[in-house]
Amino acid sequence: MINTQIKPFSATAFKNGEFVEITEQDVKGKWAVFFFYPADFTFVCPTELGDLADHYEELQSRGVEVYSVSTDTHFTHKAWHDSSDTIGKINYYMVGDQTGTITNNFGVMREGQGLADRATFLIDPQGTIQAMEITAEGIGRDAEDLMRKVKAAQYVAAHPGEVCPAKWKEGEETLAPSLDLVGKI
């Protein structure tokens, strides 16, 4: 999946109290996070989505749009948004993928269940997947680590010839791969 283009899709999302139509064309031209989760009204999912909501303003300041995706409908997303304090603070897109098109496009549909895996994809402005994470059902994701990956991907995109080492944080030293570094790290 890394370095591949997102595939065509069309879906309805709930955002800012409205239903909106989105396609892959709406994603291109900016950084994007696709945040797949199994289902609304569950247990680990709201903790992850709430954590992501707490970082949404910072993501927006970095030019990143967020699309949470489950195979629930956009109507279900609205009902959950209206009934849960945690989900009620979400301002990013909550995409209904009841046909499974988007979930299958990203290869994270659970066989025979009709539910998405817990998966995160970071997409650059050209529509190319730059990072991905998939975890088992009971393992929640951390928006702080996602932020670190966003910052690293944006740094690498803006500084060709440099790479970010393990645990890299914004402002820390990067590496410029060369023959001189072989065997010296």
C-alpha positions in Angstrom: 0.0 0.0 0.0 2.9 2.4 0.7 3.6 4.7 -2.3 0.3 3.7 -4.0 -2.4 6.1 -5.0 -5.8 6.2 -3.2 -8.5 4.6 -5.4 -11.7 6.3 -6.6 -14.6 6.4 -4.2 -17.8 8.4 -3.5 -19.4 8.6 -0.1 -21.6 10.6 2.3 -20.0 11.9 5.5 -21.3 13.7 8.5 -19.4 16.9 9.3 -20.3 20.0 11.2 -23.9 19.1 11.6 -24.4 18.3 7.9 -24.3 15.5 5.4 -21.7 16.1 2.7 -20.6 14.2 -0.4 -16.9 13.4 -0.8 -14.8 11.7 -3.4 -11.1 10.9 -3.7 -10.8 14.2 -5.6 -11.7 16.1 -2.4 -8.7 14.5 -0.7 -6.1 15.4 -3.3 -4.3 18.7 -2.9 -3.8 18.4 0.8 -2.5 16.0 3.4 -5.1 13.6 4.7 -5.5 11.0 7.4 -8.0 8.1 6.8 -8.8 6.6 10.2 -10.7 3.3 9.9 -12.5 1.8 12.8 -14.9 -1.2 13.2 -18.1 0.3 14.4 -20.0 3.2 16.0 -21.4 2.8 19.5 -18.6 0.5 20.6 -15.8 0.6 23.2 -12.2 1.2 22.0 -13.4 3.2 18.9 -14.8 6.3 20.8 -11.6 6.5 22.9 -9.5 6.7 19.6 -11.9 9.0 17.8 -12.0 11.3 20.9 -8.2 11.3 21.1 -8.0 12.2 17.4 -10.6 15.0 17.9 -8.3 16.5 20.6 -5.5 16.8 18.0 -7.7 17.9 15.1 -7.0 21.6 15.5 -3.2 20.9 15.4 -3.7 18.6 12.3 -5.7 21.4 10.6 -2.9 23.9 11.3 -0.5 21.6 9.5 -2.8 21.4 6.5 -4.1 17.9 7.3 -7.8 16.8 6.9 -9.1 13.8 8.8 -11.6 11.3 7.5 -12.8 8.7 10.0 -14.3 5.7 8.2 -16.5 2.8 9.3 -19.0 0.7 7.5 -21.8 2.4 9.4 -24.0 4.9 7.6 -23.7 8.6 7.8 -27.0 8.6 9.7 -25.5 6.3 12.4 -22.5 8.7 12.6 -24.9 11.6 13.2 -26.8 9.7 15.9 -23.6 8.7 17.7 -22.3 12.3 17.4 -25.6 13.6 18.9 -25.7 11.1 21.8 -22.0 10.9 23.0 -20.0 13.7 24.6 -16.8 12.1 23.4 -18.0 11.8 19.8 -19.8 15.1 20.0 -16.5 17.0 20.0 -15.5 15.6 16.6 -15.3 18.2 13.9 -13.6 16.1 11.2 -15.4 14.0 8.5 -17.2 10.9 9.7 -17.5 8.9 6.5 -20.3 6.3 6.0 -18.9 3.4 4.0 -21.8 1.0 4.1 -21.0 -0.4 0.7 -17.4 -1.2 1.9 -15.9 0.5 -1.2 -13.4 2.7 0.7 -12.6 0.0 3.3 -11.9 -2.5 0.5 -9.9 0.1 -1.5 -7.5 0.3 1.5 -7.5 -3.4 2.0 -8.8 -3.3 5.6 -12.2 -5.0 5.4 -12.5 -7.9 7.8 -13.3 -11.0 5.8 -16.9 -12.1 6.3 -17.7 -9.5 8.9 -18.4 -6.3 7.0 -16.3 -4.3 9.5 -13.1 -2.3 9.0 -9.9 -3.1 10.8 -8.4 -0.5 13.1 -6.2 1.2 10.5 -4.7 4.6 9.8 -3.4 5.9 6.5 -1.4 9.1 6.0 -1.8 10.4 2.4 0.2 13.2 0.8 -1.3 16.0 -1.4 -0.7 13.9 -4.5 -2.9 11.2 -3.2 0.0 8.8 -2.3 -0.1 6.7 0.8 3.0 7.6 2.9 2.3 5.8 6.2 0.0 3.1 7.5 -0.8 1.4 10.8 -3.1 -1.5 11.4 -3.8 -2.9 14.9 -5.8 -5.8 16.3 -9.3 -5.3 17.7 -8.3 -4.6 21.3 -5.3 -2.3 20.6 -6.2 1.4 20.5 -4.1 3.9 18.5 -2.4 7.0 19.9 -3.0 10.4 18.1 0.3 11.7 19.5 2.2 9.0 17.5 0.1 9.9 14.5 1.1 13.5 14.9 4.8 12.5 15.0 4.4 10.6 11.8 2.6 13.5 10.1 5.4 15.9 11.1 8.1 13.4 9.8 6.3 12.8 6.5 5.8 16.5 5.9 9.5 17.2 6.8 10.7 14.5 4.4 8.4 15.8 1.7 9.8 19.4 2.2 13.5 18.3 2.5 14.4 15.8 -0.3 17.5 13.9 0.5 16.8 13.9 4.3 15.2 11.2 6.4 13.9 11.1 9.9 15.4 8.5 12.3 13.5 6.4 14.9 11.8 8.5 17.6 12.4 11.7 15.6 10.6 14.7 16.9 10.1 18.0 15.1 13.2 20.2 15.4 15.5 17.3 16.0 18.4 16.3 13.8 17.7 14.3 10.6 19.9 12.2 8.5 21.1 12.7 4.9 21.8 9.2 3.6 25.1 8.9 1.8 28.1 6.7 1.4 29.8 8.5 4.3 27.1 7.3 6.7 27.3 3.6 5.8 28.3 1.7 8.9 28.5 4.9 11.0 25.1 4.9 12.6 
